[in-house]
Amino acid sequence: MYVVAFTAVLLLFVAIVFAGQSLENQWFTPLIALAPTAPEVWTVFFVFIGSATMVRTVFGTSEVHSALPALLTGVLVWEPAAINLVMDAAGPAGHPDLRPDRRPRLGLGRGVG
């Protein structure tokens, strides 16, 4: 339900913008553009309140195993670091001349030489 609501926020916003642009010169354009506004506002509040609950409970993973929230947090923190290490064009820590095959070694704490 949370993922659906999160996606609905974006889709309803696109619907509002699209309706406003495609029916620009019609007299009923404000009515059509305002029609999805009530669900949009409700969905935004639902996502904000749901986000606070989901973050606090870490998506209910503690019901599966007591160590799973800590493991999931570690994975979610280190995943962007690993992607940045591999994909960053400037290289980690400002090494513009660092070859791509040596970036993972630097991330593991080994020398680059």
Secondary structure as UniProt FT lines:
FT   HELIX           2..22
FT   TURN            23..25
FT   TURN            27..28
FT   HELIX           29..34
FT   TURN            35..36
FT   HELIX           37..57
FT   HELIX           58..63
FT   TURN            66..67
FT   HELIX           68..87
FT   HELIX           92..94
FT   TURN            96..97
FT   HELIX           100..102
FT   HELIX           103..107
FT   TURN            108..109
//
